[in-house]
Amino acid sequence: MNTAEIIYERAKNLPEPLAREVLDFVNFITLKNERADTENLMLAQQPSLAGIWDNAEDEVWNMSATCVKEGMGILARKGRKPLSDEDAEFAIGEMLKEADQATKS
């Protein structure tokens, strides 16, 4: 019997609330693994894209993204609900507009 079959055999006799916990954990592990794959892909792409990303025009983006990440970290540490991805993208867009206007002034 392989590991998945053993997990199935043990889980099928669990009460429903415990079975849901097992499913939640399996989903967590799956998501964690998918994120690791995505992060590895991003790391593999960095050297080839470094010349494109590292330029003066992108420095505003780098600073904006860093500010948003730091702000989300502060929210999490304070127990506040973090921004949704949509809110974060909007905030970054607004910061970029403001920075662009400041450089034109």
FENSUL-V797447 format. One record per residue. N is the residue number from 1. RES is the residue in one letter. SS is DSSP state (h for helix, s for strand, l for the rest). OMEGA is omega in degrees with one decimal (999 if undefined). D_LAST is the distance of its C-alpha to the last C-alpha in Angstrom with 2 decimals. Layout:
BEGIN
N:RES:SS:OMEGA:D_LAST  N:RES:SS:OMEGA:D_LAST
END
This chain:
BEGIN
1:M:l:178.6:70.23  2:N:l:-174.2:66.57  3:T:h:-179.5:63.99  4:A:h:178.7:62.57  5:E:h:178.4:66.13  6:I:h:177.7:66.85  7:I:h:179.6:63.72  8:Y:h:-178.0:64.79  9:E:h:-179.2:68.34  10:R:h:-176.1:67.26  11:A:h:-174.7:64.53  12:K:l:179.0:66.71  13:N:l:-179.4:68.94  14:L:l:171.3:66.20  15:P:l:-174.6:65.76  16:E:h:180.0:62.90  17:P:h:178.2:60.47  18:L:h:177.0:60.98  19:A:h:176.9:60.72  20:R:h:177.3:57.30  21:E:h:178.0:56.24  22:V:h:178.7:57.42  23:L:h:176.9:55.49  24:D:h:180.0:52.32  25:F:h:177.6:52.79  26:V:h:177.9:53.39  27:N:h:177.8:50.20  28:F:h:-179.3:48.29  29:I:h:179.0:49.72  30:T:h:179.6:48.98  31:L:h:179.0:45.32  32:K:h:179.5:45.04  33:N:h:179.1:46.57  34:E:h:178.6:44.28  35:R:h:179.4:41.19  36:A:h:177.7:42.64  37:D:h:179.5:43.11  38:T:h:179.4:39.51  39:E:h:178.3:38.27  40:N:h:177.5:40.61  41:L:h:179.1:39.31  42:M:h:179.0:35.69  43:L:h:179.3:36.78  44:A:h:-178.6:38.69  45:Q:h:-173.6:35.69  46:Q:h:-177.4:33.28  47:P:h:-177.7:34.61  48:S:h:-179.1:34.46  49:L:h:-176.2:30.91  50:A:h:-179.8:29.51  51:G:h:179.8:28.34  52:I:h:-174.5:26.45  53:W:h:-174.9:24.90  54:D:l:175.4:24.10  55:N:l:-174.2:21.01  56:A:h:-178.1:17.49  57:E:h:-178.1:16.08  58:D:h:-178.3:18.55  59:E:h:177.7:17.77  60:V:h:177.8:15.37  61:W:h:-178.9:18.39  62:N:h:-180.0:20.77  63:M:h:-179.1:19.09  64:S:h:-179.7:18.88  65:A:h:178.7:22.47  66:T:h:179.1:23.64  67:C:h:-179.4:22.27  68:V:h:178.7:24.02  69:K:h:179.2:27.18  70:E:h:178.2:27.29  71:G:h:178.8:26.85  72:M:h:176.9:29.66  73:G:h:178.1:31.78  74:I:h:178.5:31.41  75:L:h:-178.4:32.47  76:A:h:-179.6:35.45  77:R:h:-179.7:36.53  78:K:l:178.8:36.48  79:G:l:180.0:38.60  80:R:l:179.3:36.01  81:K:l:179.4:35.73  82:P:l:176.9:33.07  83:L:l:171.2:30.49  84:S:l:176.9:31.78  85:D:h:-180.0:30.36  86:E:h:178.0:28.90  87:D:h:179.7:27.17  88:A:h:178.5:25.85  89:E:h:178.0:24.51  90:F:h:-179.1:22.83  91:A:h:178.8:21.28  92:I:h:178.8:20.02  93:G:h:179.3:18.61  94:E:h:178.4:16.73  95:M:h:178.8:15.40  96:L:h:177.7:14.30  97:K:h:179.9:12.47  98:E:h:179.7:10.66  99:A:h:178.7:9.98  100:D:h:178.6:8.85  101:Q:h:179.9:6.34  102:A:h:179.9:5.24  103:T:h:178.7:5.51  104:K:h:-177.8:3.82  105:S:l:999:0.00
END
